[in-house]
Amino acid sequence: MNFVELIMYTGIFVFAATGALKARTHQMDIFGGTVIAFATAYGGGTIRDLLIGVRPVNWVNDYLALALVASAVVIVSFFKTNKARFRRTIFFTDAIGLGMFTAAGIEKSILYHVNDVYSVIMGVITSTFGGLVADLLCGEVPDLLKRSELYATASAIGGIIYILLKKYGMEHDLSLFICVCMVVGIRIFSKRKRVRLPEV
């Protein structure tokens, strides 16, 4: 397993856990939690693959990824905590997943000969649209569309930095690692400092 695959599978587990935690806020049973976890983990990657013409889409025939989603749901179902810690857990797992899926989405797009600008866009879609799909299934206005701390913007900034590092010849795995750290760092910083984009 190479570094990109490690990032991808870790991101799947983390986003699946985020989806399962979200399902708990809606008092879903374990089946409902699995559906939301699946949508959160796979929604963005599926949309990306459909847009760039990957067949079959990323999760078809991937038993390891499916097992990671199922294990995340089981672990979350046994994980009980108070509301404040629960909200912090969702935030941090989501921030980590955001960084990992940004990097994985860009790498997958480059592999299929998508240019740099659209690779960054595909990275943003990969990292954010799973949460959008999960929010719609939960009957919520997607967090992605609300005015809040930097989310998709954090993904885009990290993606741009990754492309620039590649162009300047930085070692591949180190560039990926920096991309993930930048996205997570910007997301956490914007939350703590309440950094937001201006209203329309």
Long-range contacts (C-beta under 8 A, 24 or more apart in sequence): 3-172, 3-173, 3-176, 4-103, 4-104, 4-107, 4-176, 7-100, 7-103, 7-104, 7-176, 7-180, 8-100, 8-101, 8-104, 9-64, 9-65, 9-68, 10-100, 11-41, 11-96, 11-97, 11-100, 11-101, 11-104, 12-41, 12-42, 12-65, 12-68, 12-69, 13-41, 13-68, 13-69, 13-71, 13-72, 14-72, 14-93, 14-94, 14-96, 14-97, 14-100, 15-40, 15-41, 15-93, 15-94, 15-97, 15-101, 15-130, 15-131, 16-40, 16-41, 16-68, 16-69, 16-72, 16-73, 17-72, 17-75, 17-76, 17-93, 18-90, 18-93, 18-94, 18-97, 18-131, 19-130, 19-134, 20-72, 20-73, 20-76, 20-77, 21-76, 21-86, 21-89, 21-90, 21-93, 22-90, 22-134, 22-135, 22-138, 23-138, 24-76, 24-86, 26-138, 30-73, 30-77, 33-73, 33-76, 33-77, 34-69, 34-70, 34-73, 35-137, 36-134, 36-137, 36-138, 37-69, 37-72, 37-73, 37-76, 38-69, 39-130, 39-133, 39-134, 39-137, 40-130, 40-131, 40-133, 40-134, 41-65, 41-68, 41-69, 41-72, 41-130, 42-69, 42-130, 43-129, 43-130, 43-131, 43-132, 43-133, 43-134, 44-101, 44-105, 44-125, 44-126, 44-127, 44-128, 44-129, 44-130, 44-131, 44-132, 44-133, 45-101, 45-104, 45-105, 45-108, 45-126, 45-130, 47-125, 47-126, 47-129, 48-105, 48-108, 48-109, 48-122, 48-125, 48-126, 48-129, 49-108, 51-122, 51-125, 52-108, 52-109, 52-112, 52-114, 52-122, 53-112, 54-108, 54-112, 58-108, 91-191, 92-188, 94-131, 95-183, 95-184, 95-187, 95-188, 96-180, 96-184, 97-127, 98-127, 98-128, 98-151, 98-154, 98-155, 98-183, 98-184, 98-187, 99-127, 99-155, 99-158, 99-179, 99-180, 99-181, 99-182, 99-183, 99-184, 99-187, 100-127, 100-180, 101-126, 101-127, 101-130, 102-126, 102-127, 102-155, 102-158, 102-159, 102-162, 102-179, 102-180, 102-183, 103-158, 103-159, 103-162, 103-176, 103-179, 103-180, 103-183, 106-159, 106-162, 106-163, 106-179, 107-176, 116-163, 119-159, 119-163, 120-156, 120-159, 120-160, 120-163, 123-155, 123-156, 123-159, 123-162, 124-152, 124-155, 124-156, 124-159, 127-152, 127-155, 127-183, 128-152, 128-155, 147-196, 147-197, 147-199, 148-196, 149-187, 149-190, 149-191, 149-194, 149-195, 149-196, 150-186, 150-187, 150-190, 150-195, 150-196, 150-197, 151-187, 153-186, 153-197, 154-183, 154-186, 154-187, 154-190, 155-183, 157-182, 157-183, 157-186, 158-182, 158-183, 158-186, 159-183
